């Protein structure tokens, strides 16, 4: 089936529109996913810094972190503030666990060492105020160092939360995003089709009128130049006038013989 020019342009624009909308939707989703994960991490970072600040308040008085007796109470109080926190751990600068609550407590116990991945991240970022993030499957751990009275690292605190739940919550928005995206896509396709049709319809009409005018010129007849056609093709009127003048000049230079002269000029043996 042969497609018209209007149909080809509509299909081309619709393919380009679909590609643009799908690319934008994919990039927007990835950006939203990253933004939500960063926002959730920032939320837990506030809780982590609050707990670290409470411990530093006692350590800065000159008390060793291993000598603190209210660590369990501090952790339990921090856990009660946010039910999204799955675990909290207080540990020394060597990675020895001093107190733990939540899933981490059940995994490591109140005495033991933090995982090797945590220890490596803490060794890398523990001397700064930057929070280290370690992903372990569906769990995310945030680690922050605790300073002593001399500015050295006395230990650290780790907070864990379910990264899988955060990602599942983000994926739960996909149906709504698909619905709104589908509505926007269909609306864009419809608007594109109507806009192209409305734009090309008068152009096609003028092209047909121009073709008819040129055909009339070919037959030696003056074309019907409407004001709309003259506005569409400003040089068409001058072109038509020149063609007509040339045709009239050719007729004057080569007049057709008529009457007795035509009979004389006719070759012998040729009957009219």
C-alpha positions as a Markdown table, in Angstrom:
| # | Residue | x | y | z |
|---|---|---|---|---|
| 1 | Unk | 0.0 | 0.0 | 0.0 |
| 2 | Unk | 1.4 | 3.4 | -1.0 |
| 3 | Unk | 1.3 | 6.0 | 1.7 |
| 4 | Unk | 0.5 | 9.6 | 1.1 |
| 5 | Unk | 3.0 | 12.4 | 2.0 |
| 6 | Unk | 0.8 | 13.4 | 4.9 |
| 7 | Unk | 0.7 | 9.9 | 6.3 |
| 8 | Unk | 4.5 | 9.5 | 6.0 |
| 9 | Unk | 5.1 | 12.8 | 7.8 |
| 10 | Unk | 2.6 | 11.9 | 10.6 |
| 11 | Unk | 4.2 | 8.4 | 11.1 |
| 12 | Unk | 7.7 | 9.9 | 11.1 |
| 13 | Unk | 6.8 | 12.5 | 13.7 |
| 14 | Unk | 4.9 | 9.9 | 15.8 |
| 15 | Unk | 7.9 | 7.6 | 15.8 |
| 16 | Unk | 10.2 | 10.5 | 16.9 |
| 17 | Unk | 7.7 | 11.5 | 19.6 |
| 18 | Unk | 7.4 | 7.9 | 20.9 |
| 19 | Unk | 11.2 | 7.6 | 21.1 |
| 20 | Unk | 11.5 | 11.0 | 22.9 |
| 21 | Unk | 8.8 | 10.2 | 25.4 |
| 22 | Unk | 10.1 | 6.7 | 26.2 |
| 23 | Unk | 13.6 | 8.0 | 26.6 |
| 24 | Unk | 12.5 | 10.8 | 28.8 |
| 25 | Unk | 10.3 | 8.4 | 30.9 |
| 26 | Unk | 13.2 | 6.0 | 31.4 |
| 27 | Unk | 15.7 | 8.7 | 32.4 |
| 28 | Unk | 13.1 | 10.3 | 34.7 |
| 29 | Unk | 12.4 | 7.0 | 36.4 |
| 30 | Unk | 16.1 | 6.3 | 37.0 |
| 31 | Unk | 16.6 | 9.9 | 38.3 |
| 32 | Unk | 13.6 | 9.5 | 40.6 |
| 33 | Unk | 14.9 | 6.1 | 41.9 |
| 34 | Unk | 18.3 | 7.7 | 42.6 |
| 35 | Unk | 16.7 | 10.7 | 44.3 |
| 36 | Unk | 14.4 | 8.6 | 46.5 |
| 37 | Unk | 17.3 | 6.4 | 47.6 |
| 38 | Unk | 19.4 | 9.5 | 48.4 |
| 39 | Unk | 16.5 | 11.0 | 50.3 |
| 40 | Unk | 16.0 | 7.9 | 52.4 |
| 41 | Unk | 19.7 | 7.7 | 53.1 |
| 42 | Unk | 19.7 | 11.3 | 54.2 |
| 43 | Unk | 16.8 | 10.6 | 56.5 |
| 44 | Unk | 18.7 | 7.7 | 58.2 |
| 45 | Unk | 21.9 | 9.8 | 58.2 |
| 46 | Unk | 20.2 | 12.3 | 60.5 |
| 47 | Unk | 19.4 | 9.5 | 62.9 |
| 48 | Unk | 22.9 | 8.1 | 62.7 |
| 49 | Unk | 24.5 | 11.5 | 63.4 |
| 50 | Unk | 22.2 | 12.0 | 66.3 |
| 51 | Unk | 23.2 | 8.7 | 67.9 |
| 52 | Unk | 26.9 | 9.4 | 67.2 |
| 53 | Unk | 26.6 | 12.9 | 68.8 |
| 54 | Unk | 25.1 | 11.4 | 72.0 |
| 55 | Unk | 28.0 | 9.0 | 72.3 |
| 56 | Unk | 30.6 | 11.6 | 71.5 |
| 57 | Unk | 29.1 | 13.8 | 74.2 |
| 58 | Unk | 30.1 | 11.2 | 76.8 |
| 59 | Unk | 33.5 | 10.3 | 75.1 |
| 60 | Unk | 34.5 | 13.9 | 74.8 |
| 61 | Unk | 34.5 | 14.1 | 78.6 |
| 62 | Unk | 37.4 | 11.7 | 78.7 |
| 63 | Unk | 35.5 | 8.5 | 79.2 |
| 64 | Unk | 36.6 | 5.5 | 77.1 |
| 65 | Unk | 34.0 | 4.3 | 74.7 |
| 66 | Unk | 34.4 | 0.8 | 76.1 |
| 67 | Unk | 33.6 | 2.1 | 79.6 |
| 68 | Unk | 30.2 | 3.5 | 78.7 |
| 69 | Unk | 27.4 | 1.7 | 80.4 |
| 70 | Unk | 24.3 | 3.2 | 78.7 |
| 71 | Unk | 25.1 | 2.1 | 75.2 |
| 72 | Unk | 22.2 | -0.3 | 75.0 |
| 73 | Unk | 19.8 | 2.3 | 76.2 |
| 74 | Unk | 21.0 | 4.8 | 73.6 |
| 75 | Unk | 20.6 | 2.2 | 70.8 |
| 76 | Unk | 17.1 | 1.2 | 71.9 |
| 77 | Unk | 16.0 | 4.8 | 72.2 |
| 78 | Unk | 17.3 | 5.5 | 68.6 |
| 79 | Unk | 15.6 | 2.3 | 67.3 |
| 80 | Unk | 12.3 | 3.5 | 68.8 |
| 81 | Unk | 12.5 | 6.8 | 67.0 |
| 82 | Unk | 12.2 | 5.2 | 63.5 |
| 83 | Unk | 10.7 | 1.8 | 62.8 |
| 84 | Unk | 12.4 | 1.7 | 59.4 |
| 85 | Unk | 15.7 | 1.1 | 61.1 |
| 86 | Unk | 16.5 | -2.6 | 61.0 |
| 87 | Unk | 19.7 | -2.5 | 63.1 |
| 88 | Unk | 22.1 | -0.4 | 65.0 |
| 89 | Unk | 25.7 | -1.2 | 66.1 |
| 90 | Unk | 28.2 | 0.6 | 68.2 |
| 91 | Unk | 31.8 | -0.6 | 67.8 |
| 92 | Unk | 35.4 | 0.4 | 68.6 |
| 93 | Unk | 38.0 | 1.7 | 66.2 |
| 94 | Unk | 39.2 | -1.9 | 65.7 |
| 95 | Unk | 35.7 | -3.1 | 64.7 |
| 96 | Unk | 34.8 | -4.8 | 68.0 |
| 97 | Unk | 31.1 | -4.7 | 68.6 |
| 98 | Unk | 30.2 | -3.0 | 71.9 |
| 99 | Unk | 26.4 | -3.0 | 71.6 |
| 100 | Unk | 23.9 | -3.9 | 68.9 |
| 101 | Unk | 20.2 | -4.0 | 68.4 |
| 102 | Unk | 17.9 | -5.3 | 65.6 |
| 103 | Unk | 18.8 | -7.8 | 63.0 |
| 104 | Unk | 22.5 | -7.0 | 63.4 |
| 105 | Unk | 22.3 | -8.0 | 67.0 |
| 106 | Unk | 20.7 | -11.4 | 66.1 |
| 107 | Unk | 23.4 | -11.9 | 63.4 |
| 108 | Unk | 26.5 | -10.8 | 65.3 |
| 109 | Unk | 25.5 | -11.0 | 68.9 |
| 110 | Unk | 26.4 | -8.3 | 71.5 |
| 111 | Unk | 30.0 | -9.4 | 71.3 |
| 112 | Unk | 32.0 | -9.9 | 68.1 |
| 113 | Unk | 33.3 | -7.9 | 65.1 |
| 114 | Unk | 31.6 | -6.0 | 62.4 |
| 115 | Unk | 31.6 | -7.5 | 58.9 |
| 116 | Unk | 34.7 | -7.2 | 56.8 |
| 117 | Unk | 33.0 | -4.9 | 54.3 |
| 118 | Unk | 32.0 | -2.6 | 57.0 |
| 119 | Unk | 35.4 | -2.6 | 58.5 |
| 120 | Unk | 37.0 | -1.7 | 55.1 |
| 121 | Unk | 34.5 | 1.1 | 54.5 |
| 122 | Unk | 35.1 | 2.5 | 58.1 |
| 123 | Unk | 38.8 | 2.3 | 57.7 |
| 124 | Unk | 38.5 | 4.4 | 54.5 |
| 125 | Unk | 36.0 | 7.0 | 55.7 |
| 126 | Unk | 36.0 | 6.7 | 59.5 |
| 127 | Unk | 38.6 | 9.5 | 60.0 |
| 128 | Unk | 36.4 | 12.0 | 58.2 |
| 129 | Unk | 32.9 | 13.3 | 58.8 |
| 130 | Unk | 31.6 | 11.5 | 55.7 |
| 131 | Unk | 29.1 | 8.7 | 56.1 |
| 132 | Unk | 30.2 | 5.4 | 54.5 |
| 133 | Unk | 27.5 | 3.4 | 52.7 |
| 134 | Unk | 27.9 | -0.4 | 52.3 |
| 135 | Unk | 25.3 | -2.4 | 50.4 |
| 136 | Unk | 24.9 | -6.1 | 51.4 |
| 137 | Unk | 22.1 | -7.7 | 49.3 |
| 138 | Unk | 18.8 | -6.0 | 50.2 |
| 139 | Unk | 20.4 | -4.3 | 53.3 |
| 140 | Unk | 22.1 | -1.0 | 53.3 |
| 141 | Unk | 24.5 | 0.0 | 56.1 |
| 142 | Unk | 25.6 | 3.5 | 57.0 |
| 143 | Unk | 28.7 | 4.0 | 59.1 |
| 144 | Unk | 30.0 | 7.1 | 60.9 |
| 145 | Unk | 33.0 | 7.6 | 63.1 |
| 146 | Unk | 32.9 | 8.7 | 66.8 |
| 147 | Unk | 35.5 | 11.2 | 68.0 |
| 148 | Unk | 37.2 | 11.3 | 71.3 |
| 149 | Unk | 38.4 | 14.4 | 73.3 |
| 150 | Unk | 41.6 | 14.6 | 71.3 |
| 151 | Unk | 39.9 | 14.5 | 67.9 |
| 152 | Unk | 40.9 | 10.9 | 67.2 |
| 153 | Unk | 38.6 | 8.1 | 66.2 |
| 154 | Unk | 37.3 | 6.3 | 69.3 |
| 155 | Unk | 34.9 | 4.0 | 67.5 |
| 156 | Unk | 31.9 | 4.2 | 65.2 |
| 157 | Unk | 28.2 | 3.6 | 64.8 |
| 158 | Unk | 26.5 | 1.7 | 62.1 |
| 159 | Unk | 22.8 | 1.9 | 61.0 |
| 160 | Unk | 21.1 | -0.6 | 58.7 |
| 161 | Unk | 17.9 | -0.4 | 56.8 |
| 162 | Unk | 16.1 | -2.4 | 54.1 |
| 163 | Unk | 17.2 | -1.2 | 50.7 |
| 164 | Unk | 14.9 | -3.8 | 49.1 |
| 165 | Unk | 11.8 | -2.2 | 50.7 |
| 166 | Unk | 12.8 | 1.2 | 49.4 |
| 167 | Unk | 13.3 | -0.2 | 45.9 |
| 168 | Unk | 10.0 | -2.1 | 46.1 |
| 169 | Unk | 8.2 | 1.1 | 47.1 |
| 170 | Unk | 9.8 | 2.8 | 44.0 |
| 171 | Unk | 8.7 | -0.1 | 41.8 |
| 172 | Unk | 5.2 | 0.2 | 43.1 |
| 173 | Unk | 4.9 | 3.5 | 41.4 |
| 174 | Unk | 5.5 | 2.0 | 38.0 |
| 175 | Unk | 1.8 | 1.2 | 37.2 |
| 176 | Unk | 0.8 | 4.8 | 37.9 |
| 177 | Unk | 3.7 | 6.0 | 35.8 |
| 178 | Unk | 2.8 | 3.7 | 32.9 |
| 179 | Unk | -0.8 | 4.9 | 33.0 |
| 180 | Unk | 0.1 | 8.6 | 33.0 |
| 181 | Unk | 2.8 | 8.0 | 30.4 |
| 182 | Unk | 0.4 | 6.1 | 28.2 |
| 183 | Unk | -2.2 | 8.9 | 28.4 |
| 184 | Unk | 0.5 | 11.5 | 27.6 |
| 185 | Unk | 1.7 | 9.4 | 24.7 |
| 186 | Unk | -1.7 | 8.9 | 23.2 |
| 187 | Unk | -2.5 | 12.6 | 23.6 |
| 188 | Unk | 0.8 | 13.5 | 21.9 |
| 189 | Unk | 0.2 | 11.1 | 19.0 |
| 190 | Unk | -3.3 | 12.5 | 18.5 |
| 191 | Unk | -2.2 | 16.1 | 18.7 |
| 192 | Unk | 0.7 | 15.4 | 16.3 |
| 193 | Unk | -1.7 | 13.7 | 13.8 |
| 194 | Unk | -4.3 | 16.6 | 13.9 |
| 195 | Unk | -1.6 | 19.3 | 13.8 |
| 196 | Unk | 0.2 | 17.8 | 10.8 |
| 197 | Unk | -3.2 | 17.3 | 9.0 |
| 198 | Unk | -4.3 | 20.8 | 9.7 |
| 199 | Unk | -0.9 | 22.2 | 8.6 |
| 200 | Unk | -0.5 | 20.2 | 5.4 |
| 201 | Unk | -4.2 | 20.4 | 4.2 |
| 202 | Unk | -4.0 | 24.0 | 3.0 |
| 203 | Unk | -0.5 | 23.4 | 1.5 |
| 204 | Unk | -1.8 | 20.4 | -0.5 |
| 205 | Unk | -4.7 | 22.5 | -1.7 |
| 206 | Unk | -2.4 | 25.3 | -2.9 |
| 207 | Unk | -0.2 | 22.7 | -4.6 |
| 208 | Unk | -3.2 | 21.3 | -6.5 |
| 209 | Unk | -4.2 | 24.8 | -7.5 |
| 210 | Unk | -0.7 | 25.6 | -8.6 |
| 211 | Unk | -0.6 | 22.4 | -10.7 |
| 212 | Unk | -3.9 | 23.2 | -12.3 |
| 213 | Unk | -2.6 | 26.7 | -13.1 |
| 214 | Unk | 0.6 | 25.4 | -14.8 |
| 215 | Unk | -1.5 | 22.9 | -16.8 |
| 216 | Unk | -3.6 | 25.8 | -18.0 |
| 217 | Unk | -0.5 | 27.7 | -19.0 |
| 218 | Unk | 0.6 | 24.7 | -21.0 |
| 219 | Unk | -2.6 | 24.8 | -22.9 |
| 220 | Unk | -2.2 | 28.6 | -23.6 |
| 221 | Unk | -5.0 | 29.6 | -21.3 |
| 222 | Unk | -4.6 | 32.2 | -18.5 |
| 223 | Unk | -4.6 | 30.5 | -15.1 |
| 224 | Unk | -7.1 | 31.3 | -12.3 |
| 225 | Unk | -4.8 | 32.9 | -9.7 |
| 226 | Unk | -6.7 | 33.3 | -6.5 |
| 227 | Unk | -5.4 | 35.7 | -3.8 |
| 228 | Unk | -4.6 | 32.8 | -1.6 |
| 229 | Unk | -2.5 | 31.1 | -4.3 |
| 230 | Unk | -0.7 | 34.4 | -5.1 |
| 231 | Unk | 0.1 | 34.8 | -1.4 |
| 232 | Unk | 1.4 | 31.2 | -1.3 |
| 233 | Unk | 3.5 | 31.5 | -4.4 |
| 234 | Unk | 4.3 | 35.3 | -4.9 |
| 235 | Unk | 6.3 | 34.7 | -8.1 |
| 236 | Unk | 3.7 | 32.6 | -9.8 |
| 237 | Unk | 1.8 | 35.6 | -11.3 |
| 238 | Unk | 4.9 | 37.1 | -12.9 |
| 239 | Unk | 5.8 | 33.7 | -14.2 |
| 240 | Unk | 2.4 | 33.2 | -15.7 |
| 241 | Unk | 2.5 | 36.6 | -17.3 |
| 242 | Unk | 5.9 | 35.9 | -19.0 |
| 243 | Unk | 4.7 | 32.6 | -20.3 |
| 244 | Unk | 1.6 | 34.1 | -21.8 |
| 245 | Unk | 3.6 | 37.0 | -23.3 |
| 246 | Unk | 6.0 | 34.5 | -24.9 |
| 247 | Unk | 3.1 | 32.4 | -26.2 |
| 248 | Unk | 1.4 | 35.5 | -27.7 |
| 249 | Unk | 4.7 | 36.7 | -29.3 |
| 250 | Unk | 5.2 | 33.3 | -30.9 |
| 251 | Unk | 1.7 | 33.4 | -32.4 |
| 252 | Unk | 2.3 | 36.8 | -33.8 |
| 253 | Unk | 5.7 | 35.8 | -35.3 |
| 254 | Unk | 4.2 | 32.7 | -36.9 |
| 255 | Unk | 0.6 | 33.4 | -37.9 |
| 256 | Unk | -1.5 | 30.6 | -39.2 |
| 257 | Unk | -2.3 | 31.0 | -42.9 |
| 258 | Unk | -6.0 | 31.2 | -43.7 |
| 259 | Unk | -8.2 | 31.6 | -46.8 |
| 260 | Unk | -6.8 | 31.4 | -50.4 |
| 261 | Unk | -3.2 | 31.7 | -49.1 |
| 262 | Unk | -3.7 | 28.6 | -47.1 |
| 263 | Unk | -5.0 | 26.8 | -50.2 |
| 264 | Unk | -2.0 | 27.9 | -52.3 |
| 265 | Unk | 0.4 | 26.9 | -49.6 |
| 266 | Unk | -1.1 | 23.4 | -49.3 |
| 267 | Unk | 1.0 | 20.8 | -51.2 |
| 268 | Unk | -0.5 | 19.2 | -54.3 |
| 269 | Unk | -2.5 | 16.1 | -53.7 |
| 270 | Unk | -3.4 | 17.1 | -50.2 |
| 271 | Unk | -7.1 | 17.6 | -49.7 |
| 272 | Unk | -8.5 | 19.7 | -46.9 |
